[in-house]
Amino acid sequence: MEILKFPNSRLREKSKKINLADDNERLEVIGLVKGMQELMYEANGVGLAAPQVGVLKKLFIIDIEQRVEKDDDGEVVDRTPGVLMVFINPEIKYKEGEAVYEEGCLSVPGIYEEVKRAEKVEIEYYDINFNKKHLVAKGFLADVIQHEYDHLEGKLFIDKLSAVKRTMVKNKILKGKNL
């Protein structure tokens, strides 16, 4: 399992709902979450969506409470996982307010830009035990939820930038890949 990088066209495809009545699909989800969790921590991310690993399923994970210790060169020397949140078949029901956060993405490495999103979101989803959940999130958690949710819709955070900024970022990425 690896993280797909922009401009991979699979990142632009919409995800499909997971059939929670299918025991095989439920087992696949559990295995997928374990693999995604390892990959997310290894890549120093706070969230990862299934489409980022080439699986077009409505699933993403988040851990904004992890603790990371870095050395003087910025290299991670220790990581303590926080609380892993698993969002299966999520659906954002409501958005409110406005906030700006600097965002990055494991599929768009090395790029960090300020993005405007809702300050508060209400979301329904199923957790790793396939229990239906309802969450009202604010601040950074709301930002990360919206970022990961966008991946399920085939969108990237760079799509939220102004046309000029988006073109500059895309050119920088493509130039770095020597395409």
C-alpha positions in Angstrom: 0.0 0.0 0.0 1.3 3.4 -0.9 0.0 7.0 -0.9 -0.9 8.2 -4.4 0.6 11.6 -5.3 -0.8 14.5 -7.4 -1.3 14.5 -10.4 -2.4 10.8 -10.2 -5.9 10.8 -11.8 -7.2 8.3 -9.3 -7.2 11.1 -6.7 -9.9 12.8 -8.8 -12.4 9.9 -8.8 -15.4 9.8 -6.5 -15.6 7.1 -3.8 -18.5 4.7 -3.4 -20.3 3.8 -0.2 -19.2 0.7 1.7 -21.8 -2.0 1.9 -22.1 -2.5 5.7 -24.4 -5.5 5.3 -21.6 -7.4 3.5 -19.4 -9.3 6.0 -16.6 -9.6 3.5 -16.6 -5.9 2.8 -16.6 -5.2 6.6 -13.5 -7.4 7.0 -11.8 -5.6 4.1 -12.5 -2.3 5.8 -10.9 -3.4 9.1 -7.8 -4.6 7.2 -7.7 -1.4 5.1 -7.9 0.8 8.3 -4.9 -1.0 9.8 -2.8 -0.5 6.7 -3.9 3.1 6.4 -3.1 3.8 10.0 0.5 2.5 9.7 1.0 4.4 6.5 -0.5 7.7 7.9 1.8 7.5 11.0 4.8 6.6 8.9 4.2 9.6 6.6 3.7 12.0 9.6 0.1 12.7 8.6 -2.9 13.5 10.8 -5.4 12.1 8.3 -5.7 9.7 5.4 -8.5 8.9 3.1 -9.0 5.6 1.3 -8.8 7.2 -2.2 -5.2 8.4 -1.3 -4.2 4.7 -1.3 -6.1 3.9 -4.5 -9.2 2.5 -2.8 -12.4 4.3 -3.9 -14.4 3.7 -0.8 -16.0 6.2 1.5 -13.6 5.9 4.4 -11.0 8.1 6.1 -9.0 8.1 9.3 -7.9 10.9 11.6 -5.6 11.3 14.6 -5.1 14.9 15.6 -4.0 14.0 19.2 -0.8 12.1 18.3 2.4 13.4 19.9 5.4 13.7 17.7 9.0 14.4 18.9 11.5 15.7 16.4 15.2 16.2 16.5 17.0 19.4 15.7 16.9 18.6 12.0 13.1 18.2 12.1 13.3 14.4 11.7 10.7 12.4 13.7 12.4 10.5 16.5 9.4 9.3 18.5 5.6 9.2 17.9 2.9 8.4 20.4 -0.5 7.7 18.7 -3.4 9.6 20.1 -7.0 8.7 19.4 -7.6 7.2 16.0 -11.0 8.2 14.6 -12.4 6.1 11.8 -15.1 7.6 9.5 -17.0 5.0 7.4 -19.6 6.3 4.9 -19.4 9.8 6.3 -21.9 12.4 5.4 -21.5 16.1 6.3 -24.9 17.3 7.3 -24.2 20.9 8.2 -21.5 23.6 8.0 -21.2 26.8 9.8 -18.9 29.8 10.0 -15.6 30.3 8.4 -12.0 29.6 9.4 -8.6 29.6 7.7 -5.9 27.0 8.4 -2.7 26.2 6.7 -3.1 22.8 5.1 -0.8 20.2 3.6 -1.6 16.8 2.2 0.2 13.5 2.0 -0.8 13.3 -1.7 0.6 16.8 -2.4 3.9 16.6 -0.5 5.9 19.7 0.4 3.0 22.1 -0.4 1.4 24.1 2.4 -1.2 26.8 1.8 -3.9 28.6 3.7 -7.4 27.3 3.0 -10.8 28.7 3.9 -13.3 26.2 5.2 -16.3 26.0 7.6 -15.4 26.6 11.3 -17.9 24.0 12.4 -19.3 20.8 10.8 -21.9 18.2 11.7 -21.1 14.8 10.4 -22.8 11.4 10.5 -20.7 8.2 9.9 -20.0 4.7 11.1 -17.0 3.9 13.4 -14.6 1.0 13.2 -17.2 -1.2 15.1 -19.8 -0.2 12.5 -21.8 1.8 15.0 -23.6 4.9 13.6 -22.1 8.1 15.1 -23.0 11.8 15.0 -20.3 14.4 15.7 -20.2 18.2 15.8 -16.6 19.3 15.3 -15.1 22.7 15.5 -11.7 24.2 14.8 -8.8 22.0 13.6 -10.8 18.8 13.8 -13.5 20.3 11.6 -10.8 21.4 9.1 -9.2 17.9 9.0 -12.7 16.3 8.6 -13.5 18.6 5.6 -10.0 18.0 4.1 -10.4 14.2 4.2 -14.0 14.3 3.2 -13.0 16.2 0.0 -10.8 13.3 -1.0 -13.9 11.1 -1.1 -15.4 13.5 -3.6 -12.2 13.6 -5.8 -11.1 17.0 -4.5 -7.8 18.2 -3.2 -7.0 21.2 -1.0 -5.3 22.9 -3.8 -8.7 23.1 -5.6 -9.7 25.7 -2.9 -6.9 28.1 -3.8 -7.4 31.1 -6.1 -6.9 30.3 -9.8 -3.5 32.1 -9.9 -2.2 30.4 -6.7 -3.5 27.0 -7.9 -1.7 27.3 -11.2 1.5 28.3 -9.4 1.3 25.3 -7.0 0.5 22.8 -9.9 3.4 24.1 -11.9 5.7 23.8 -8.9 4.6 20.2 -8.4 4.9 19.3 -12.0 8.2 21.0 -12.4 9.5 19.0 -9.4 8.5 15.8 -11.1 10.3 16.7 -14.4 7.2 15.9 -16.4 
